[in-house]
Amino acid sequence: MAERADVAVVGARVAGSAAAIAFARAGLRVVALDRVTFPADTISTHLLWPAGLAELKRLGVLERVEAVGAPRMPVATTEGCGHLVRGDFSPVEGVDYAMCVRRPGLDAALVAGAREAGAEVRERVRVTDLVRDGGRVAGVRFVDHDGREGELRAALTIGADGRRSTVAGLAGAAVPYKGRTSGRACFFAYWRDGQDEQRHVAAQWREGEELAAAFPCDDGLVLVLLQTPVARTAEFRADLRGTYERTVAAIPGLARRLQGCEPVSKVRAATDIQSYFRRASGPGWALAGDAAHFKDPVTAQGIRDGLRYARLLAEAAAPVLDDAAALDRTASAWERRLACECIEVYQWTDRLARGDAMTPLEAELYRQAAADPSLATALLDVFSRLNSPSEFLSPARAAALAGRALARPAGDRRRVLASAGAELRTALADLRERRAVHERG
């Protein structure tokens, strides 16, 4: 006999738990299924800017997540071309700090929050197929940890099962309708943090084509992340630990940050990174989190967006679950909202993920922000989604940066002009793409 629920959620990590919490709060029966037993790790760089922490606060799990033990980081720094930019965060719903919570603790806290809200979370359950009824998805078939097969019927089935989403594949939505290949590969490890005085700072460095970061996290560790040009992937694969450690040592600011620290984990890798939008809704089904939309981790937006749009989907869909036509319209409207609100950050992330050295305009921006804390905070506000990349790097600001760069006696005028021209062409292409997305929405 098939079981029945109001909502079936496939995947119980970030987006799955967020959806389960919101549906359960609406008084609905929610069953979330996941292949793993929590706590469980997953490939992730897991930085949360204030906007991401504000989403946890809305879901009522921020205190539970903070209890995992990651330090609050009210300060962020970025260094490039000899300029050190240091800024404070503007508050987002009262949250004015970042945190880097490792995924076993973060995901377990979210699952506990979902259960506390009234959702049922089943672990070690593998979804094998979608149930269909009259052209609609009407639930899932699964195999539990004892090998028993089962069927769960629901008015709405949500695939929150990541980039390799089973639900996306079964629904015919696995191939993105919009996608870009990253110019960077990601390699990271955890170090025992020996610099207590730096555990309140989220730090990033640009050194030539290299991009690196050090984010203090729970259990006295610091996440040390390299996002290196994809051309170096074969070099890393040939000698992963050695190449990782040599690259860390070659970035002076990062090497100083890690004095007195020691690596305590294996080096993990994420290569062949693709950013994308997938079709995220259809009759009786929807995708959430990375199953629907993924951006390169260089801007650390994935967890925030997974939490936010899963919650918004649940809040919009909960009142109309009993009306199939209204549910489909609501899910489609939610999908358009996700695309319209995320497209610009997707474009901005793609720029930072190209694997190039800093341009003269970026260097001039760092120079100005190093001397102006308010400009540094305005830059951080882009990461917290308080303003958009195009608002921050407006045509007027870009022109001013180019003018200052051209006025510098030691500047390479030809390179500055080429950079300004490329910035203009990219801005115009991005604007056309955003307009097309909004018109379609």
Secondary structure, 3 states (H helix, E strand, C coil): CCEEEEEEEECCCHHHHHHHHHHHHCCCCEEEECCCCCCCCCCCCCEECHHHHHHHHHCCCHHHHHCCCCCCECEEEEEECCEEEEEECCCECCECCEEECCHHHHHHHHHHHHHHHCCEEECCCEEEEEEEECCEEEEEEEECCCCCEEEEEEEEEEECCCCCCHHHHHCCCCCCCEEEECCEEEEEEEEECCCHHHCCEEEEEEECCEEEEEEECCCCEEEEEEEEEHHHHHHHHHCHHHHHHHHHHCCHHHHHHCCCCEECCCCEEECCCEEEECCCEECCEEECHHHCEECCHHHCCHHHHHHHHHHHHHHHHHHHCCCHHHHHHHHHHHHHHHHHHHHHHHHHHHHHCCCCCCCHHHHHHHHHHHHCHHHHHHHHHHHCCCCCHHHHCCHHHHHHHHHHHHHCCCCCHHHHHHHHHHHHHHHHHHHHHHHHHHHHC
